[in-house]
Amino acid sequence: MNGMSASQRDAWLWAATLGPATAFLPVTAARAGAGGWVAPMLALPAVLAADRLMRRVSRGGLVHNLCDTLGVGAARILTAIYVMWAVLLGGVQMYTCAQRLAAVEPAGGSWPVTGAVVLLAVWFAKKSPAVMARWSVPVLGWLLAGLGVVAGLALLQARWDNLVPLWSNGEGLLGAVVLALGVLCVRVYGGFLWEGTEREAGGGLRWPAVVCGVLSVLLLAAQGSLGVELAARMENPLLALSRNIGVEGTFQRAESLVASVLLLADLALVTLLLCAVETGVRRVWRVPRGRSAVVSAVAMLSGAAAGGGVPMRLLRVLIPAGNLLLGVGVPLLVLAVRRIRDKKQGAYLVPEKEEKGTS
């Protein structure tokens, strides 16, 4: 499978989810009320079910299954939709990255760093997905450790009265759970890179449980420190949270640590999207290797540079909704068509009657 193991692939996919999750979920959870911080953990069973569904349609690669089940024409249309959505996701994430860096160092030049992330992602995409997959194992550990440290320090300063009553809600806890599932469904792009069997596709409980647990603790810290109403009005509650925490003698404010650590998540996501685009386009349209990754990267940067035209409050709903459609809706369609086709084929199989012997 492209030289990567199931555990390496899972680490890559979960590292890629942390960029959009930390960008969108803090505000979404705050708008769900004081109990919104538990949304990632409540979404965990649905995330595992979506993972199992994705594995069933990823044997041999998602594009192969789309062609085999829906036909080449429909597969090309769906692949084009996946590619356009990947470019949109990458552009939004790069815009978020630039805004995050600008908030930490206003005069530091956020766009050169953002451009460097995209260039490094192109290098990984043109080289081999296995390189990024192997590198993602320690990266995911660093990401979870860094976010866990920030959450732990913030919890020491949290006001617990900000977290009650648990049943108060704005948009509703159920909506926050659905949006959390949608954000995490960006992992569907890992299906383009899988060439093994369903049994080999990993899908253990360790990484999903750890990632959802760390996200819930991070949201708990944000709501406990900032308050639900303030966190819901902020553009980036995570950075605001990290400005107020530190360790005497090491660092006084942790926002630089958060911004630096999340650059790794941004790189994992953009590399995943570019590798998926490269694989899908090459298999459906026979485009020379590397060309589609470069074009997509330029489109992502162009979209990020022109960002700000779409309100962030709309993106917090639009991105999870699109991810749900492509990460759950399309796989369900593939399985439904496959089952209908198998039933029709089975209807034509008429068992032969045993000939009775004559005396």
Secondary structure, DSSP 8 states (H G I E B T S, - for coil): -TT--HHHHHHHHHHHHHHHHHHHHHHHHHHT-TTGGGHHHHHHHHHHHHHHHHHHT-TT-HHHHHHHHH-HHHHHHHHHHHHHHHHHHHHHHHHHHHHHHHHH-TTS-HHHHHHHHHHHHHHHHHH-HHHHHHHHHHHHHHHHHHHHHHHHHHHTT--GGGG--TT--SS-HHHHHHHHHHHHGGGGGGGGT--S-STTS---SHHHHHHHHHHHHHHHHHHHHH-HHHHHH-S-HHHHHHTT--BTTTBS--HHHHHHHHHHHHHHHHHHHHHHHHHHHHHHH---TTHHHHHHHHHHHHHHHTTTSS-HHHHHHHHHHHHHIIIIIHHHHHHHHHHHHHHHHHHT-----------
